[in-house]
Amino acid sequence: MLSVRDLHAEIDGKEILRGVNLDVNPGEVHAIMGPNGSGKSTLSMVLAGNPAYTVTAGEVSFRGKDLLSMTPDVRSHEGLFLGFQYPVEIPGVSMVNFMRAAVNAKRKYFGEPPMGASDFLKLMREKRAIVELDNKLASRSVNEGFSGGEKKRNEIFQMAVLEPSLSILDETDSGLDVDALRIVAEGVNKLRTPETSAIVITHYQRLLDYIKPDVIHVLYKGRIVYTGGPELALEIENRGYDWIKAEVDAADAIKGEA
Amino acid sequence: MGALDQYIALWQEHGALIDAKAPEALNRLRPEAASSLIERGLPSPKDEDYRHTDLDRILAPDFGVNVGRVKIDVNPSETFRCDVPMLSTSLFLIVNDAFAETAGCRRMLPEGVDVMSLAAYARSNPGFVSDHYGRLADMANPIVALNTLLCQDGIVIRVRKGVKVEPTIQIVNIFNNSAALLAARRVLIVMEEDAEAKVLVCDHTQSSDVDFCSVQVVEVYAGVRSRLDFYDLEESTRRTSRLSSLWLRQEAGSEVLLDAMTLYNGTTRNEFYTSFAGRHARLRMLGMGIEDDSRRLDTYSRIAHDVPDCNTDELFKYTVDDEAMGAFSGLIYVAEGASKTEAFQSNRNLVGSDTAKMHSKPQLEIYNDDVKCSHGTAIGQLDEKQLFYMMTRGISEAQARFMLKQAFMSDVIDGISLAPLRDRLKLMVERRFAGEKAACASCPVSCKD
């Protein structure tokens, strides 16, 4: 599905990713955890193709294709989805027009005609139900005036419509109360199939109570420094990151001396 | 002196012919117009208020002026072949600068509304025209003086006391000629007490390979408690220059909407001078300019609050791309006695290329403490975060840019009270940003797709 090799990336001349290696197979859910400033959001932005970041080295293969050479819209068509930590408000663009543009752009990419009006409305209705998104939001501008929970549900709704093969959910749990968290997580779980994968970026264990990961990675100083099974999340919850940081910093120090 | 000389010479040599083909109410102001022009000349780009519009250059070409009132044959039915309106309008044509009545245009108008050729009305109602013509527009203004010097016709809209006009009165200005032409049209709108009307003016140029220059003055009297929506839509050509000066006076309790929309143009200078003569009057001003290529749009507005309790809300938005130039200069003046004034002004602009230019000068001048006023301007690019967000959903960069530009104009479009015009304009702006010429070069509300 996804294979990241020695990925380096910087923003404004500052190197954030310093050699990330990551393999995600079909059907797997990977969690990426790590202290603040370790590069978690940067990794998601680089994978989605945010032009503000510059990839300085490394390769990313996505379903056998070179991901880094694709523009963000092509990455989407090819099956990559990014659920934003801070979904962007777009005043003046209604949710309906936004989704219609997204759906029809994908169809165009695959040589299909635009979707008919009634099919489109039916699709919207079906997908909204997955995250219990209020119908009234459809006529509003994208994310404008949405509550924190509505914005996150809206991300999962868009994911449901676009049916990606790999979803990257960047701190989808931040700013959510328990009920909203449950709805969002259930939405993600409903969309899971043996062929689709997900990368869940989170600070906390609590989201992982709802979305069960197969693999957990710890990102620190722009590298994946620790990989383990689901039990790693609990250990981090109990012991924090300090022990991992200490191990990595010690190893770096030895390398520095050598 | 330069460009101006040819028009003064025209008047000096052919004044008798100009006068012979026009009514006395128009003729009597020509000498004053001439002295004003001779005395002041044209303002140069060094003049603070004309920094971005070089009148001398605009007026320099050897434009013909149809002083002999030769009839230029334009077949209106060819121009406006679809007469199944989404919105019922009473359509009047002004071809170059001559009023041309269309069949059945008055059919829908109620009693108590006069929509007439200015020249004809000045003959049948000389007192009325004399009382209003040139009374608001200031002869010290070069566009006013030049228009007054040459003007022989135009249109009068008079809505009598208490009359509410349901259908929109639509005036279509058409430029059509085989050689360069200057037209000095005049529009006089008088809304009497409690009168209500909606007026839509559309500027079109049919001959795209000919230079045209419109020197137009609009005088609007909004009587006590009257209501007027005035929409002015320009869809001309790169080779059309438009110099327009609008003068509005609002009496107590009147409500006026002025909406200036520039979809396609060449070089345009739109001026608005408004004043309040009575309390509790409201003015809403909206403007939109879509400038690309080497098009230029310069808007100047001066809104004077001289009496208490009046309200102004002004919003102008531009997009400038390629080598286009946009300028907005707006002054809201609040006099010492104008307490409880509420006045808001906003100018927002998107600049889409390194070579496009936008000049914005919002101004408030306030001499009273008991007021609520604000002004603001913003010049920027499309939001990169929004663009990226849309692209992660599969929307191409070009499509995302197009949607964001359209969204940028949405609050100006939403301010249009006429629903059919609003819907139609939404479509026209969409097409404009998509790079298509509006489907028919005719007007927004007279045609179906």
Chai-1 contact restraints between the chains, C-beta under 6 A:
chainA,res_idxA,chainB,res_idxB,connection_type,confidence,min_distance_angstrom,max_distance_angstrom,comment,restraint_id
A,A48,B,T392,contact,1.0,0.0,6.0,A-B,restraint_1
A,N50,B,F388,contact,1.0,0.0,6.0,A-B,restraint_2
A,P72,B,M391,contact,1.0,0.0,6.0,A-B,restraint_3
A,P72,B,T392,contact,1.0,0.0,6.0,A-B,restraint_4
A,D73,B,M391,contact,1.0,0.0,6.0,A-B,restraint_5
A,D73,B,G394,contact,1.0,0.0,6.0,A-B,restraint_6
A,D73,B,S396,contact,1.0,0.0,6.0,A-B,restraint_7
A,S76,B,T392,contact,1.0,0.0,6.0,A-B,restraint_8
A,S76,B,G394,contact,1.0,0.0,6.0,A-B,restraint_9
A,H77,B,G394,contact,1.0,0.0,6.0,A-B,restraint_10
A,L82,B,T392,contact,1.0,0.0,6.0,A-B,restraint_11
A,V88,B,K385,contact,1.0,0.0,6.0,A-B,restraint_12
A,V88,B,Q386,contact,1.0,0.0,6.0,A-B,restraint_13
A,V88,B,Y389,contact,1.0,0.0,6.0,A-B,restraint_14
A,I90,B,Q386,contact,1.0,0.0,6.0,A-B,restraint_15
A,G92,B,A407,contact,1.0,0.0,6.0,A-B,restraint_16
A,G92,B,S410,contact,1.0,0.0,6.0,A-B,restraint_17
A,V93,B,M403,contact,1.0,0.0,6.0,A-B,restraint_18
A,V93,B,A407,contact,1.0,0.0,6.0,A-B,restraint_19
A,A101,B,I395,contact,1.0,0.0,6.0,A-B,restraint_20
A,A102,B,R393,contact,1.0,0.0,6.0,A-B,restraint_21
A,A102,B,G394,contact,1.0,0.0,6.0,A-B,restraint_22
A,A102,B,I395,contact,1.0,0.0,6.0,A-B,restraint_23
A,A105,B,G394,contact,1.0,0.0,6.0,A-B,restraint_24
A,A105,B,I395,contact,1.0,0.0,6.0,A-B,restraint_25
A,K106,B,G394,contact,1.0,0.0,6.0,A-B,restraint_26
